[in-house]
Amino acid sequence: MNIKKLIFEGEGVTLDFKKTITSCEKIARTMVSFANNKGGKLLIGVADDGTIKGVKSEDEERYMITRAAHLFARPALEPVFEEIYVDDKLVLVVDTLPSDLKPHYALAEDGKWWAYVRVKDKSVLASKIVLEVLKRSANEEGVLIQYSENEKSLLQYLEQNTRITIKECSELLKVGRRRAQRILVNLILSGLICIHTTEKEEFYTAC
């Protein structure tokens, strides 16, 4: 593994830098967002700007990460550790694999469990639609969709417009938010609609 090359690429959907571990809640949030997505690596001993600081107490960092993975993530996660020396400094690489048990939740400071997904270099709260997609994508039975006028109308709208939000979908189809959510989830799981999550909003496009 070329650590310097990884660091040069910068933090992103599958990579996060931590100078040190200070909070089980925060590290659980990052690992959960990786598990709910495509997996990812934590580089412990690397500052946000990519400077290699090295790990001072490897055992303490391992303990904090393992505790976060087992007690602050639900279902529990199993991180894979690797020690790599770079310029005589120890970097602890923590690999979180994509999970088959999605969605995973992290225990927050308020005592509640929240699901997170990775958006660029941030771990953000999963919306109800993302949660439903994660739950049902773990179901191997697949999706059987009977197209009604609602589905047809939505797909036709997206042929002529670049994107739609759940509020716009609800207004377009003249249905409640929950019904619009179900329609969107089905079309996402069938591969006809793609979901786009940012820190500020969530929208949908034709795939």
Secondary structure, DSSP 8 states (H G I E B T S, - for coil): --HHHHHHH-SBTTEEEESS---HHHHHHHHHHHHTTT-EEEEETB-TTS-B---S-HHHHHHHHHHHHHHSEES----EEEEEEETTEEEEEEEE---SS---EEE-TTS-EEEEEEETTEEEE--HHHHHHHHHHT-TT-------HHHHHHHHHHHHSS-B-HHHHHHHHT--HHHHHHHHHHHHHTTSEEEEE-SS-EEEEE-
